[in-house]
Amino acid sequence: MNQHLRSQPIPFIDIGAQRRRLGKSIDEAVLRVLSHCQFINGPEVTQLEAQLAAFSGAKHVVSCASGTDALLMVLMAKGIGPGDAVLCPSFTFCATGESVALTGATPVFVDVDEATFNIDVESLKRGIATARKLGLKPAAVIPVDLFGQSADHDAIAAVAMSEGLFVLDDAAQGFGASYKGRRLGTLALATATSFFPAKPLGCFGDGGAIFTDDTALAETLRSVRVHGQGSDKYDNVRLGLTGRLDTMQAAILIEKLKIFEDEIAARNEVAERYARGLGNIMIVPQLAKGCTSVWAQYTIRLPKTVGRDQFAAALKAQGIPTAIYYPKSLHQQTAYRNFPVAEGGLAVSERLSQDVISLPMHAYLDEATQDRIIAAVRGAVSA
Ligand SMILES: *Cc1c(COP(=O)(O)O)cnc(C)c1O
């Protein structure tokens, strides 16, 4: 490899490579929408919902405007509000806790497991007790399938069942992953996902979807999606949102869904190459038994002897971008620091926020480029 190639900047997520692969099929899908002009509730929206239901195994799919709306709409449909506690991990993207706080309910933050980054069931139990002590009614838990790996849904369901909570799965990063042979979408009362462009299945703007087997809930969600409409268009029966997915985004997603399986396989190959190349010098992500990942992120933990800023700078100097998900857990952020945390504290979330860093990860990362990243990471760690 010549010096020029060695220092070419590498994209963190290569949306362009996928765009080139899909080429005309996307252009044609968009042109179809431009010619039928049904920009809202066009035929592609219903078609996509049916295809997502078939893909996930869920009975109902309600597409919507974003992953955040997907979470919020479920909480609204279930009547979550002031006095309710909704348990969620602190080590996640802000939208998980934000959707709870927007309803007037109280997010209660719980810790995560050090190996999988996903919700720690013992901390969840402590969080439920904490909520009760504060006079709140524990109403729901939102596990997150962080970085693409399924959470331990059986263990979460068992706690939820015995404590009388419903489960809303935040699969914004994990859609396409499975748990004990079942795709996410069927492992909770409702599952929310996001089609933000950088997610494993992304559109060309904002979008999201909700998966559920509960027919009554699906119906309520369809009402919430359009301002709480009832059967009489001018008698709105509840509060809702402008929560629809654009027809154009649905048309794009239909084309992307065709190659999604193939992309998931490619992402898994990239993850395996990283593990082979880096596993002996640092903590690489581990899949729990029965769990698969769609590798929304490939997040490593740096050894204590390696400063994260210097590490990122060393890679950047070689054209290799990194990102930190998440430098602050939710309970450490300004908007969320006054909400309760589970008894015993959130030591793992705090530790992870200190030492995680994510490497370029996408379905189009070729071997030569990945070898360059692995060599740079090894160099930066041993420097
Ligand atoms: C991206 C993300 C969301 C929100 O999705 P948007 O489509 O950006 O609103 C929610 N939860 C998690 C864990 C996410 O990563």
The ligand as a MOL file (V3000), in Angstrom:
LIG
                    3D

  0  0  0     0  0            999 V3000
M  V30 BEGIN CTAB
M  V30 COUNTS 15 15 0 0 0
M  V30 BEGIN ATOM
M  V30 1 C -31.1610 6.7090 17.7630 0
M  V30 2 C -31.7640 6.2470 19.0200 0
M  V30 3 C -33.0470 6.6430 19.4280 0
M  V30 4 C -33.8390 7.7240 18.7400 0
M  V30 5 O -34.0350 7.5770 17.3980 0
M  V30 6 P -34.3430 8.8870 16.4790 0
M  V30 7 O -34.8560 8.2720 15.2310 0
M  V30 8 O -33.0540 9.5940 16.3170 0
M  V30 9 O -35.3610 9.6900 17.1800 0
M  V30 10 C -33.5760 6.0990 20.5840 0
M  V30 11 N -32.8840 5.2160 21.3180 0
M  V30 12 C -31.6420 4.8160 20.9810 0
M  V30 13 C -30.9380 3.8140 21.8340 0
M  V30 14 C -31.0290 5.3230 19.8240 0
M  V30 15 O -29.7940 4.9450 19.5060 0
M  V30 END ATOM
M  V30 BEGIN BOND
M  V30 1 1 1 2
M  V30 2 1 2 3
M  V30 3 2 2 14
M  V30 4 1 3 4
M  V30 5 2 3 10
M  V30 6 1 4 5
M  V30 7 1 5 6
M  V30 8 2 6 7
M  V30 9 1 6 8
M  V30 10 1 6 9
M  V30 11 1 10 11
M  V30 12 2 11 12
M  V30 13 1 12 13
M  V30 14 1 12 14
M  V30 15 1 14 15
M  V30 END BOND
M  V30 END CTAB
M  END
